[in-house]
Amino acid sequence: MTARQSRRIGFLLAAVLAALSGAAWAADAPATPADDEAGFQTLFNGKDLTGWEGDSRLWSVRDGAIHGETTAEKAAQGNTFLIWKGGKPKDFILRLKFRVGDANNSGVQFRSSVVGQPGSRNPWVVSGYQAEVNEGPGHVGLLYHERGRKRLASVGEFVILEAKDGEMVKEVAGQVGEPKQMIQAGYYKSNKTPEWNEYEITCRGNHVMMKLNGVQTVELIDNDKAGRCMEGVLALQLHAGAPMSVDFKDIRLKGLPPHYGEAVRLFNGKDLTGWTYSSDAQKDVWSVKDGVLCDAGRPAGYLRTEADYRDFVVRMQVRHLSKGNGGVLLRMTGKDGVWPRSIECQGMVDNKGDIFNIGQFPMKTDPARTSGRRTKKMHPSNEKPLGEWNEYELMLDGGRLEIRVNGLLQNFADDCEHIAGKICLQSEGSRMEYRNIVLIPIQKAKD
C-alpha cells in the first residue's frame, strides 16, 4: 500500500465516523487534498424541509430545491427567513446555489441571531451578516448586516471596520475586483439563463470573504467588536414588498477549527511600514502605487516582514506584469541572503503552487511529486493570464502547509518545522504586483 492510498483510506474512515457522530459540521481534520468537497456536510436533503424552520405558507420544496415565494395573497409579514436548525457555526466554508426572480431581492444569512418573537405573525426574523441575492449585477455579491449596520461592503471592496466613540467606522482599504470588469465578465448568471449561481462564504475569526461563481466579490476585516457577528445561525431570506420567488439547492457546510485570531493587514496600501529589505539593493526594487505593492523584478532579493509569524493563513492577490520568477517565503529564519532558509511557495508564471525547500528546511512532501528541492503542484496550472489578479492563499498550522491558487488546493506538506519566522516576497526576475495582503493568525494551545 502506498502512502497516498493509506491517506485516502484514512480519510474515508474518518468521513464515515464523522457522519455517524451527528456533528458533521464541526471542525474536521485536514482533508485529502484531491477532493475539493471533502469535509462538507449537506444541509438540505432535496426532498423536504427537515432541519429547517420558517413560514410554511411561503417555503416549500420544488424540483429538488428549496423554493420561497410570496404573492399578493400570501405576502411576507416583513422580511422573513427559513432558518437552519442544525447549530450556530462559527468558522466555516458555506457553499450553495441559487436563482432569484426579477421583482425583489433575497439573501443568505450567516453568523446570525434569531430575533423574532415567538407567537408573533412572523417569528422567523434574524439579524446578522447577509450575502446579497439579487438579479441586479453590481448588487448581488455585496455584504449586508440585516437589522444591524446595513451595507458593510459593496461589490469589489476590501473593507476594514473599526469602532470609534461607539460608532462604526468604515475604511475601504482596497479592491478585490473592479465591478465594471466583473459585470462584463459575467460574474453573475442571469435568471434568463438555465444556469444557477453559486456562493462560497468563508468565515475565519473576524475575517469574512465571499465569492460568487468563483469570483471574489468582497473581503472584510471586522474590528467593530460591539457590532460584529462571530457565530450564529444560517438562514435564507424572503424580502418584504413586491411578490417574489427564490430557489436554493446544494447547500453544503464545512466547519473549520475555531482557533483563528484577529486578522491584520500586512501591507497597509500606503507605504512599507512593517516590512524591511533583504539588502540595500532592494530599495529601488519595491514601491507603492495606487494601493498596490510593486516589484520591479531585479536584482534578486526579497522584502520581508519585521515581525515573526508561526501559525497562520496569509492571503493576497498577486499578478505578473511580465513572465519570470518570484515567490513567497514562509518561516524564514537566519541571516538574510538571496535564498534564505525557508519554505518557498513558488511564484513563477504557471508554477504557482510548487514548493521549494530552501536550506534543507525540515518537511515531508509527496515523494511521487518531489525531485530534489522541488515538489510539483497537484493539478495543471490554474493561474490567470499576465496582467490579471490571482488569489494566493498559504496556510501553516503546526506542521501542516497548504497552498491554494485561485481557491484550488494545489499543494501540501506535513511535519514542517514548527518555528516562527519572517514572511518574504521574492524579487526574482518577474515584474509583479501585490495587494490585499492579509494574515489570519491560528492560535495554538499552550504546550
TAMOSUL-V363818 format. One line per field, one symbol per residue. psi: psi as a letter, one per 40 degrees, with the letter a starting at -180 (. if undefined). burial: I if it has 9 or more other ideal C-beta (glycine too) atoms within 8 Angstrom, else O. A space follows every 10 residues. Layout:
psi: ???
burial: ???
//
This chain:
psi: hidddddddd dddddddddd defeeihiih ihdehdehei hheheedafh eihaheddha hhfeihhhhi iddgihgihi ihhheeagic hihhhiiiii addaiaihii fiiheihhei dgeghihaih hhhiehiedh eihihhfbea hdhiheihih hihhfeihhh hgeaieihdd ddddefdhhi eeieiiihih hhhhbehhhi ihfehhdihh hgegddeihe iaiiihihii biiiiiiiif hihhiihgfh ahiihdheed afheiiidid eededhihhf ehhhhediii aihiidiiid hihhiihiih eiiaiaihhi fhiaiiidgi hihhhieihe eheihhhhff hhihihddeh hbehhiidii hfiiiheihi hhhhhhgbeh hhhhhfehhd iiiifihgii iihihihfdh hiiiifhhhh ihhiih.
burial: OOOOOIIIIO IOOIIOOIOO OOOOIOOIOO IOIOOOOIOI IOIIOOOOIO IIOIIOOIIO IOOOIIIIII OOOOIIOOII IIIIOOOOII IIIIIIIIOI IOOIIIIIII IIIIOIOOOO OIOIIIIIII IIIIIOOOII IIIIIIOIOO OIIOIIIIII IIIOOOOIIO OOIIIIIOIO OIIOOOIIOO OOOOOOIIII IIIIIIIIII IIIOIIIIII IIIIOOIIIO OIIIIIIIIO OOIIIIIIII IIIIIIOOOI OOIOIIIOIO OOOIIOIIOO IIOOIIOIOO IIIIIIIOOO IIIIIOOOII IIIIIIIIII IOOIIIIIII IIIOOOOOOI IIIIIIIIIO IIIIIIIIIO IOIOIIOOII OOOIIOIIOO IOIOOIOOII IIIIIIOOII IIIIIIIIII IIIIOIOOOO IIIIIIIIII IIIIIIIIII IIOOOOO
//
